[in-house]
Amino acid sequence: MRKQLAEAQEIEQYLLREMPVSSRLVFQARMLVAPALREKVKYQRKTLQLVRWLAREEKRQQLDQLFQRLMQDTSFNNSITSIFK
């Protein structure tokens, strides 16, 4: 289990560009000779993209809720709507 965790952390460092250049080059060479590693990198990249998308969606919902609360304030609502008249 520790080996899998260490490998996942290494892949994440690679994807987030947190590895030193020399380590990146070694990792890329390992991906060239190990199709299984390439596959793991591909899936972890997809996972990171999904996490980012979900975080953006959550922020979008929070901003929408904030906007709805602000628009309930009459003075704020009048100020904003007057800008776009």
For each residue, the residues with C-beta under 8 A, 3 or more apart:
1: 4 5
2: 5 6
3: 6 7
4: 1 7 8
5: 1 2 8 9
6: 2 3 9 10
7: 3 4 10 11 37 40
8: 4 5 11 12 40 44
9: 5 6 12 13
10: 6 7 13 14 19 27
11: 7 8 14 15 40 41 44
12: 8 9 15 16 18 44 48
13: 9 10 16 18 19
14: 10 11 17 18 19 24 27 41
15: 11 12 41 44 45 48
16: 12 13 48
17: 14 24
18: 12 13 14
19: 10 13 14 23 24 27
20: 23 24
21: 24 25
22: 25 26
23: 19 20 26 27
24: 14 17 19 20 21 27 28
25: 21 22 28 29
26: 22 23 29 30
27: 10 14 19 23 24 30 31
28: 24 25 31 32
29: 25 26 32 33
30: 26 27 33 34 37
31: 27 28 34 37 38 41
32: 28 29
33: 29 30
34: 30 31 37 38
35: 38 39
36: 39 40
37: 7 30 31 34 40 41
38: 31 34 35 41 42
39: 35 36 42 43
40: 7 8 11 36 37 43 44
41: 11 14 15 31 37 38 44 45
42: 38 39 45 46
43: 39 40 46 47
44: 8 11 12 15 40 41 47 48
45: 15 41 42 48 49
46: 42 43 49 50
47: 43 44 50 51
48: 12 15 16 44 45 51 52
49: 45 46 52 53
50: 46 47 53 54
51: 47 48 54 55
52: 48 49 55 56
53: 49 50 56 57
54: 50 51 57 58
55: 51 52 58 59
56: 52 53 59 60
57: 53 54 60 61
58: 54 55 61 62
59: 55 56 62 63
60: 56 57 63 64
61: 57 58 64 65
62: 58 59 65 66
63: 59 60 66 67
64: 60 61 67 68
65: 61 62 68 69
66: 62 63 69 70
67: 63 64 70 71
68: 64 65 71 72
69: 65 66 72 73
70: 66 67 73 76 77 80
71: 67 68 76 77 80
72: 68 69 77
73: 69 70 76 77
74: 77 78
75: 78 79
76: 70 71 73 79 80
77: 70 71 72 73 74 80 81
78: 74 75 81 82
79: 75 76 82 83
80: 70 71 76 77 83 84
81: 77 78 84 85
82: 78 79 85
83: 79 80
84: 80 81
85: 81 82
